[in-house]
């Protein structure tokens, strides 16, 4: 995995955090933190898309965010576990992994911009 794919994953993890912030922020400080995380996730994603195709990067970013947010809610906030929900998250993750596998890596020998 190269640096750009790592950035997509990091942006997706940050998305999980700000999605939780949207639900649980209740003060100026927590809302400020949520807004900072939103901005940070998109800054990291924009950096990643300099070498990773935008459509693929965004699909992976939102897939990580969606699956991670659902799992985070179940594990830490008592959201009910449902087998059908887990089935569809697995389908989503299979799609995200599939996109990563079929996306060509950028040629490192090309000029760096």
N, C-alpha and C positions, 0 to 999 in steps of 0.2 A: 504494500500500500504506500502510495506516495504522499507527500505533504498536502497536496490539494484535497485528496480524499479524506485525510485526517481532519482538515479544516471543515469539510462538510459534516463529518461526524460530530465534531466539537460544536458547530453551529446548531445541529440537531439536539444535542444535549442541553445547550443553553435555551433552546426553544421549549424544552420540557419545563425548565425552571420558570420561564416567564409565563407559560400557560398556567402553571400553578399560581403564579402571582396574580393573574387576572381573576382567579376565583377567590383567593384568600387575602388579597391586599385590602386593608381597612384603615390606613392612615397615610399621611403625606409621605412618610419615610418609606413605607412598603410600596406605595405606588411609584415613588421615584425609583426605587430599586427595580421594579418591574419594567419601567420605561427604559432604564439603562440596559437591562438584559435584552429587551427587544432590539434596541439599537445595536448592541454588541453582536447579537446573533446574526443580524443582517450584514453588518460590517464583515464578519468572519465569512459568511456565505458569499458575499461579493468578491472577497479575496480568492475564495476557492474557485469561483466561476471564471477566473482569468485563464484557467487551464482545463477545467472540467466543463462539458457542455451544460448550459444553463438549465435546460429542461430536465436533464438527468439529475443534476445537483439539487434542483428544487424538489423533485420527486423524492429523492433520498432524504433530504432535509425534512420535508413534511411527514414522510413515513416514520422516520426516527421520532419526530416530535409527537405524532399521533400515538404510535405504539407505546412510546415511553410514558406519555401522559396517562394513558389508560392503565398501564401497569403500576405506575407510581400511585395513582388514585386507589387501586385495589390494595397494594401493599401497605401504604402509609396512612390512608384516609378512610378505610373501611368501606369503599365502594364494593357492592356485591360481586363476587366472582361468578361468571357465567361461561359455560363451555362454548356457547355459540359466539360470544364476544372473543374468546381466546382463539377460536377457529378462524375468525375473520382477521384478527391481528396476525396470525401465522400466514395467512394468504397475503396480507399487506407486506409483511417482512420478506416473504418469498419474492414478491415483486421488486422490492427494494434491492435485495441481494442480486436478483436477476439483472436489474438495470446496471448495477455495478459491474457484474461479470461481462456484460455484452458491450460496455462502453470502452472504446479504445483509449489506452493511456496516451497522454500527449508525448510527442517526440521531444525528448530532452535535448537533442542536438540542434533543434530549431532556435532561431534567435530569441534571446530573452528580452521581453519588453518591460 
